[in-house]
Amino acid sequence: QERTILLTGVEFKQKVPDLQRTKFGVLMTVYSVKIFDAELDKTIYDSGLFLTDAHETSSEDPKQDLPRKTLYLSFRVTPKGTLNYSQLRPRQ
């Protein structure tokens, strides 16, 4: 928990008029991280971008797509000092 950052209330800028929107939109998340690993005595820097579908399938009706409300970004330093990252939902 102490290494988790939760951002709420992030508003997406809407540049596409309602009548022209489709479910094929993509969210682009740009990141830049600086992580100090005390065990390796090394600072890891990385930046890049993630592309995510703007809609996800409804858990109640698989035929319905809903606007995505949650994005997950996870970063982990490997024992060799490289950075792994993921957009998968964390295991509970």
Backbone as a ProteinNet text record, in pm:
[ID]
protein_1_A
[PRIMARY]
QERTILLTGVEFKQKVPDLQRTKFGVLMTVYSVKIFDAELDKTIYDSGLFLTDAHETSSEDPKQDLPRKTLYLSFRVTPKGTLNYSQLRPRQ
[TERTIARY]
81.2	0	85.8	198.4	278.1	347.5	349.2	411.3	307.8	182.7	74.4	26.1	11.6	-42.6	-175.7	-279.8	-412.4	-455.4	-479.3	-525.3	-672.6	-754.2	-896.5	-933.3	-1042.8	-1090.2	-1012	-939.1	-865.2	-966.2	-977.6	-1071.9	-1000.5	-1063.6	-1008.4	-1061.1	-972.1	-1010.7	-1087.4	-1204.2	-1287.4	-1275.5	-1206.1	-1187.6	-1277.4	-1335	-1419.4	-1565.2	-1645	-1786.5	-1860.6	-1963.1	-2039.8	-2083.1	-2134.2	-2188	-2079.7	-1954.3	-1845.8	-1764	-1797.9	-1722.5	-1757.4	-1656.7	-1678.2	-1612	-1640.3	-1577.9	-1435.4	-1383.7	-1250.1	-1144.8	-1181.5	-1088.1	-977.3	-866.9	-751.4	-707	-673.6	-617.3	-465.9	-397.4	-251.6	-203.4	-125.8	-69.8	81.1	134.3	278	332	443.3	500.7	649.7	696.4	838.5	862.4	950	974.1	1122.3	1145.5	1279.9	1266.8	1332.4	1321.6	1461.2	1479.6	1606.9	1589	1670.6	1667.9	1784.2	1752.4	1855.9	1935.7	1870	1940.9	2049.3	2018.2	2114.8	2201.9	2165.3	2231.4	2239.1	2121.7	2113.4	1984	1991.3	1872.2	1834.9	1708.6	1659.2	1568.4	1595.8	1512.8	1449.6	1325.4	1261.5	1144.4	1110.4	991.9	938	813	750.4	602.1	528	383.7	312.9	191.8	101.3	-18.4	-67.2	-191.2	-294.1	-411.7	-515.8	-647.8	-727.4	-861.2	-940.7	-1016	-1094.1	-1220	-1255.6	-1373.7	-1334.6	-1414	-1394.6	-1529	-1525.5	-1647.6	-1715.5	-1846.6	-1925	-1921.2	-1902.1	-1902.4	-2043.8	-2144.2	-2283.1	-2336.6	-2293.1	-2338.6	-2219.9	-2164.5	-2045.9	-2063.8	-2188.1	-2213.3	-2208.8	-2194	-2196.1	-2056.8	-2014.2	-1888	-1916.6	-1835.5	-1850.8	-1722.8	-1734.5	-1612.7	-1525	-1396.8	-1302.9	-1294.1	-1300	-1291.4	-1164	-1097.2	-978.4	-862.9	-747.4	-624	-524.9	-452.2	-349.8	-213.3	-117.2	22	106.8	183.4	269	412.8	503.9	646.7	719.1	818.4	894.7	1038.9	1130.5	1272.5	1311.3	1374.1	1417.2	1547.5	1582.9	1710.2	1833	1819.2	1929.4	1931.2	1831.3	1829.9	1757.4	1680.5	1600.7	1458.4	1385	1249.8	1148.2	1057.9	943.3	820.6	728.1	606.1	488.7	368.3	248.3	127	24	-105.1	-210.5	-170.7	-265.9	-315	-437.7	-495.5	-411.9	-373.1	-292.9	-371.3	-299.7	-363.8	-398.5	-512.8	-559.3	-531.8
-119.9	0	126.6	124.6	245.6	279.8	185.7	211.2	225.2	246.4	259.2	403.2	453.9	588.6	574.3	629.7	624.4	766.1	789.1	919.9	909.4	997.2	998.3	1135.4	1139.2	1266.3	1317.7	1228	1270.1	1284.4	1402.3	1425.7	1415.7	1347.6	1334.3	1447.8	1512.1	1621.3	1562.3	1614.1	1562.1	1652.1	1602.7	1680.2	1630.7	1512.4	1455.5	1478.5	1541.3	1564.2	1432.5	1435.5	1315.3	1232.8	1297.6	1224.7	1154.3	1194.1	1133.7	1032.5	1010.4	915.9	772.8	688.1	544.5	471.3	341.6	264	221.6	269.5	232.4	334.1	423.1	522.4	457.7	529.5	479.6	587	544.4	634.5	621.6	733.5	732.2	786.8	705.2	744.8	755.1	872.7	895	892	821.7	812.4	843.7	886.7	906.3	867	770.4	722.8	732.3	755.6	753.6	672.6	558	467	438.9	460.2	423.6	289	191.9	59.3	50.7	51.2	51.6	-78.1	-189.6	-318.2	-321.5	-264.4	-260.2	-134.4	-38.8	91.6	154	158.3	203.9	282.3	388.2	462.8	424.3	390	348.8	460.1	505.3	605	538.5	573.6	524.4	615.3	620.3	693	623.6	644.6	581	610	526.9	545.2	411.4	412.1	297.8	338.4	247.9	268.4	169.1	218.9	137.7	165.3	61.9	82.6	174.9	266.1	361.2	297.6	179.7	108.5	-31.4	-86.1	-223.4	-294.6	-425.9	-505.3	-503.4	-487.3	-487.3	-625.9	-630.8	-760.2	-817.4	-732.8	-778.2	-822.8	-758.8	-792	-787.9	-906	-911.5	-847.1	-820.9	-758.4	-605.9	-553.7	-408.7	-359.5	-250.7	-186.8	-61.2	-39.7	76.6	160.2	291.3	372.5	325.1	312.1	267.4	372.3	327.8	418.7	398.3	284.4	254.2	214.7	273.2	236.1	187.1	82.9	30.4	45.4	94.2	100.4	48.3	-56.4	-114.1	-114.8	-78.3	-77.4	-160.7	-239.3	-324.3	-332.7	-321.9	-335.6	-482.1	-541	-680.4	-689.7	-809.7	-827.1	-786.4	-783.6	-742	-590.7	-519.8	-374	-318.9	-402.2	-350.7	-324.8	-244.6	-206.6	-289.7	-353.8	-421.6	-336.5	-336.4	-259.4	-334.6	-299.5	-370.4	-279.7	-311.5	-244.2	-340.9	-457.9	-556.5	-517.4	-556.7	-533.1	-610.6	-546.5	-618.4	-733.3	-841.1	-954.3	-913	-955.2	-917.7	-1027.6
0	0	0	72.1	81	-50.4	-143.1	-273.3	-384.8	-346.5	-443.7	-448.2	-568.1	-586.4	-658.8	-601.9	-660.7	-695.9	-823.9	-869.4	-904.9	-851.7	-884.3	-939.2	-1009.5	-1061.4	-1180.8	-1247.8	-1366.6	-1480.4	-1533.8	-1642.4	-1775.7	-1870.2	-2003.4	-2089	-2159.3	-2246.8	-2364.8	-2389.8	-2497.3	-2619.5	-2719.3	-2841.9	-2954.1	-2936.3	-3040.8	-3002.4	-3089.8	-3059.8	-3036.4	-2950.3	-2914	-3034.6	-3138.1	-3253.8	-3335.1	-3317.9	-3395.8	-3315.8	-3189.1	-3105.5	-3139.5	-3130.7	-3149.4	-3032.9	-3022.7	-2915.7	-2952	-3063.1	-3107	-3063	-2970.2	-2920.5	-2837.2	-2824.1	-2749	-2650.4	-2528.1	-2428.4	-2432.7	-2434.3	-2435.8	-2301	-2230.8	-2101.5	-2115.9	-2090.9	-2098.7	-1955.9	-1936.3	-1803.2	-1804.4	-1689.7	-1665.6	-1521.1	-1496.6	-1360.8	-1325.8	-1199	-1141.4	-1012.9	-1008.7	-894	-841	-710.9	-648.8	-581.4	-618.2	-558	-459.8	-329.8	-226.3	-225.7	-256.8	-256.9	-364.6	-481.4	-591.1	-586.5	-500.1	-492.6	-632.2	-695.7	-834.9	-855.5	-934.9	-973.3	-1115	-1135	-1266.4	-1318.4	-1439.1	-1506.7	-1628.1	-1656.2	-1778	-1811.6	-1937.3	-1981.3	-2104.8	-2131.2	-2246.6	-2247.2	-2318.7	-2323.3	-2331.1	-2280	-2287	-2371.5	-2454.3	-2529.2	-2475.6	-2440.7	-2379.9	-2450.6	-2471.7	-2527.8	-2436.3	-2494.2	-2415.5	-2357	-2407.1	-2357.8	-2312.3	-2220.9	-2176	-2177.1	-2184.1	-2188	-2052.1	-2053.3	-1930.1	-1866.7	-1733.8	-1664.7	-1657	-1665.7	-1659.3	-1795.2	-1902.5	-2037.5	-2132.2	-2167.5	-2253.4	-2391	-2430.7	-2560.5	-2552.3	-2432.3	-2414.2	-2373.4	-2435.4	-2399.3	-2318.9	-2215.6	-2128.4	-2131.7	-2114.5	-2107.9	-1991.6	-2017	-1913.9	-1803.5	-1677.6	-1563.9	-1482.3	-1502.6	-1423.2	-1514.2	-1490.5	-1559.9	-1455.8	-1488.4	-1398.2	-1464.4	-1390.1	-1434.4	-1319.2	-1343.9	-1240.4	-1289.3	-1199.6	-1231	-1126	-1170.3	-1079.5	-1127.5	-1034.1	-1065.6	-1046.1	-1146.7	-1138.8	-1059	-1014.4	-942.7	-1025.7	-1158.7	-1245.9	-1268	-1213.7	-1224	-1344.4	-1413.1	-1524.9	-1476.5	-1551.4	-1512.6	-1590.7	-1519.1	-1580.1	-1554.3	-1647.9	-1629.5	-1688.9	-1641.8	-1682.6	-1669.3	-1745.4	-1732.1	-1681.2	-1636.5	-1585.7	-1446.7	-1416.5	-1283.6	-1181.2	-1070.4	-970.7	-908.7	-873.1	-805.3	-664.1	-618.1	-483	-385
[MASK]
++++++++++++++++++++++++++++++++++++++++++++++++++++++++++++++++++++++++++++++++++++++++++++

